[in-house]
Amino acid sequence: MKPIWFFVGLILLIMGIAVLLEGVYLFYNPPLRQTVLAGTHPNFWWGSIMIASGGAFVLKNHKAKM
């Protein structure tokens, strides 16, 4: 049986990929109305952070057994 942190890592990894892909889409197709901080591209940052943390959780717990 896998620990809960393995599945948390999978969810973070999948959601991080989705956020990063949305950031790539918005980079090439910017919305008509820009927000104040749109130039910082937060989707790239948060997607990357979520992918890194999810990958760390998955790698740390992929062989762990309870």
MDAnalysis code that builds the backbone (N, CA, C; Angstrom):
import MDAnalysis as mda
import numpy as np

u = mda.Universe.empty(198, n_residues=66, atom_resindex=np.repeat(np.arange(66), 3), trajectory=True)
u.add_TopologyAttr("name", ["N", "CA", "C"] * 66)
u.add_TopologyAttr("resid", np.arange(1, 67))
u.add_TopologyAttr("resname", ["MET", "LYS", "PRO", "ILE", "TRP", "PHE", "PHE", "VAL", "GLY", "LEU", "ILE", "LEU", "LEU", "ILE", "MET", "GLY", "ILE", "ALA", "VAL", "LEU", "LEU", "GLU", "GLY", "VAL", "TYR", "LEU", "PHE", "TYR", "ASN", "PRO", "PRO", "LEU", "ARG", "GLN", "THR", "VAL", "LEU", "ALA", "GLY", "THR", "HIS", "PRO", "ASN", "PHE", "TRP", "TRP", "GLY", "SER", "ILE", "MET", "ILE", "ALA", "SER", "GLY", "GLY", "ALA", "PHE", "VAL", "LEU", "LYS", "ASN", "HIS", "LYS", "ALA", "LYS", "MET"])
u.atoms.positions = np.array([
    [0.838, -1.170, 0.000],
    [0.000, 0.000, 0.000],
    [0.890, 1.242, 0.000],
    [0.577, 2.173, -0.865],
    [1.361, 3.401, -0.981],
    [0.912, 4.421, 0.068],
    [1.858, 5.254, 0.544],
    [1.469, 6.311, 1.474],
    [0.699, 7.417, 0.756],
    [-0.014, 8.190, 1.532],
    [-0.845, 9.258, 0.973],
    [-0.004, 10.299, 0.232],
    [1.256, 10.486, 0.654],
    [2.103, 11.514, 0.033],
    [2.459, 11.173, -1.408],
    [2.452, 9.894, -1.756],
    [2.664, 9.512, -3.149],
    [1.533, 10.048, -4.022],
    [0.296, 9.896, -3.548],
    [-0.857, 10.355, -4.320],
    [-0.971, 11.880, -4.317],
    [-0.565, 12.510, -3.227],
    [-0.505, 13.975, -3.196],
    [0.495, 14.461, -4.248],
    [1.622, 13.777, -4.341],
    [2.619, 14.126, -5.350],
    [2.094, 13.960, -6.760],
    [1.347, 12.891, -7.003],
    [0.765, 12.685, -8.335],
    [-0.215, 13.813, -8.688],
    [-1.042, 14.177, -7.719],
    [-2.008, 15.254, -7.974],
    [-1.281, 16.562, -8.248],
    [-0.260, 16.872, -7.451],
    [0.515, 18.094, -7.688],
    [1.191, 18.073, -9.047],
    [1.708, 16.935, -9.415],
    [2.387, 16.803, -10.706],
    [1.418, 17.021, -11.861],
    [0.266, 16.399, -11.803],
    [-0.725, 16.536, -12.881],
    [-1.259, 17.963, -12.954],
    [-1.585, 18.536, -11.793],
    [-2.108, 19.907, -11.783],
    [-1.033, 20.910, -12.210],
    [0.219, 20.660, -11.835],
    [1.312, 21.530, -12.255],
    [1.508, 21.531, -13.759],
    [1.379, 20.364, -14.363],
    [1.485, 20.281, -15.821],
    [0.346, 21.052, -16.476],
    [-0.868, 20.929, -15.915],
    [-2.016, 21.656, -16.474],
    [-1.824, 23.171, -16.352],
    [-1.338, 23.627, -15.207],
    [-1.126, 25.070, -15.009],
    [-0.028, 25.576, -15.934],
    [1.039, 24.809, -16.083],
    [2.133, 25.218, -16.964],
    [1.676, 25.269, -18.423],
    [0.884, 24.299, -18.847],
    [0.367, 24.320, -20.219],
    [-0.561, 25.506, -20.450],
    [-1.342, 25.854, -19.438],
    [-2.185, 27.045, -19.553],
    [-1.319, 28.298, -19.676],
    [-0.220, 28.341, -18.940],
    [0.701, 29.468, -19.045],
    [1.317, 29.592, -20.425],
    [1.662, 28.470, -21.020],
    [2.209, 28.489, -22.381],
    [1.152, 28.996, -23.358],
    [-0.082, 28.518, -23.181],
    [-1.167, 28.972, -24.050],
    [-1.386, 30.480, -23.905],
    [-1.417, 30.969, -22.667],
    [-1.649, 32.402, -22.448],
    [-0.462, 33.257, -22.887],
    [0.732, 32.681, -22.930],
    [1.884, 33.427, -23.412],
    [1.751, 33.727, -24.904],
    [1.274, 32.745, -25.665],
    [1.139, 32.931, -27.108],
    [-0.202, 33.528, -27.518],
    [-1.209, 33.441, -26.663],
    [-2.531, 34.011, -26.934],
    [-2.978, 34.854, -25.741],
    [-2.403, 36.039, -25.565],
    [-2.744, 36.836, -24.382],
    [-4.203, 37.285, -24.421],
    [-4.827, 37.395, -23.227],
    [-6.213, 37.862, -23.181],
    [-6.305, 39.339, -23.571],
    [-7.496, 39.759, -23.959],
    [-7.678, 41.152, -24.370],
    [-7.475, 42.111, -23.204],
    [-7.931, 41.719, -22.018],
    [-7.753, 42.547, -20.828],
    [-6.609, 41.973, -20.005],
    [-5.588, 42.745, -19.806],
    [-4.434, 42.315, -19.018],
    [-4.623, 42.712, -17.558],
    [-4.213, 41.843, -16.654],
    [-4.215, 42.195, -15.245],
    [-2.922, 42.929, -14.910],
    [-2.825, 43.427, -13.694],
    [-1.670, 44.227, -13.305],
    [-0.382, 43.401, -13.345],
    [-0.420, 42.185, -12.847],
    [0.785, 41.356, -12.765],
    [0.872, 40.302, -13.861],
    [0.175, 40.484, -14.948],
    [0.200, 39.489, -16.028],
    [1.586, 39.375, -16.656],
    [2.375, 40.419, -16.590],
    [3.712, 40.396, -17.174],
    [4.684, 39.493, -16.432],
    [4.350, 39.115, -15.202],
    [5.236, 38.221, -14.450],
    [4.996, 36.756, -14.777],
    [3.939, 36.455, -15.525],
    [3.586, 35.098, -15.948],
    [3.532, 34.126, -14.762],
    [2.596, 34.332, -13.847],
    [2.527, 33.481, -12.653],
    [2.219, 32.021, -12.962],
    [1.597, 31.738, -14.095],
    [1.311, 30.338, -14.434],
    [2.595, 29.546, -14.661],
    [3.609, 30.182, -15.240],
    [4.888, 29.505, -15.410],
    [5.515, 29.186, -14.055],
    [5.511, 30.181, -13.160],
    [6.132, 30.005, -11.847],
    [5.419, 28.940, -11.030],
    [4.096, 29.065, -10.899],
    [3.358, 28.117, -10.065],
    [3.328, 26.730, -10.684],
    [3.228, 26.654, -11.998],
    [3.281, 25.346, -12.642],
    [4.617, 24.656, -12.390],
    [5.692, 25.413, -12.486],
    [7.025, 24.848, -12.247],
    [7.193, 24.420, -10.793],
    [6.719, 25.234, -9.866],
    [6.813, 24.891, -8.441],
    [5.997, 23.643, -8.138],
    [4.804, 23.554, -8.699],
    [3.956, 22.383, -8.455],
    [4.564, 21.121, -9.066],
    [5.153, 21.237, -10.250],
    [5.792, 20.080, -10.879],
    [6.995, 19.624, -10.060],
    [7.802, 20.573, -9.586],
    [8.977, 20.211, -8.794],
    [8.587, 19.561, -7.469],
    [7.630, 20.140, -6.773],
    [7.239, 19.565, -5.482],
    [6.515, 18.229, -5.681],
    [5.665, 18.121, -6.685],
    [4.996, 16.853, -6.961],
    [5.981, 15.769, -7.348],
    [6.954, 16.127, -8.166],
    [7.982, 15.159, -8.542],
    [8.807, 14.706, -7.353],
    [9.105, 15.636, -6.435],
    [9.850, 15.270, -5.231],
    [9.046, 14.307, -4.363],
    [7.751, 14.569, -4.190],
    [6.906, 13.669, -3.403],
    [6.829, 12.286, -4.043],
    [6.654, 12.253, -5.342],
    [6.539, 10.960, -6.034],
    [7.849, 10.181, -5.953],
    [8.963, 10.843, -6.192],
    [10.251, 10.157, -6.144],
    [10.589, 9.666, -4.740],
    [10.240, 10.451, -3.734],
    [10.556, 10.057, -2.364],
    [9.693, 8.890, -1.907],
    [8.468, 8.799, -2.382],
    [7.526, 7.801, -1.871],
    [7.161, 6.706, -2.854],
    [7.838, 6.598, -3.993],
    [7.411, 5.599, -4.972],
    [7.727, 4.166, -4.552],
    [8.710, 3.968, -3.705],
    [9.029, 2.622, -3.250],
    [8.663, 2.393, -1.784],
    [8.117, 3.405, -1.143],
    [7.781, 3.287, 0.277],
    [6.587, 2.362, 0.465],
    [6.639, 1.596, 1.535],
    [5.523, 0.714, 1.887],
    [5.121, 1.013, 3.319],
    [3.853, 0.877, 3.575],
    [3.379, 1.133, 4.936],
    [3.340, -0.144, 5.730],
])
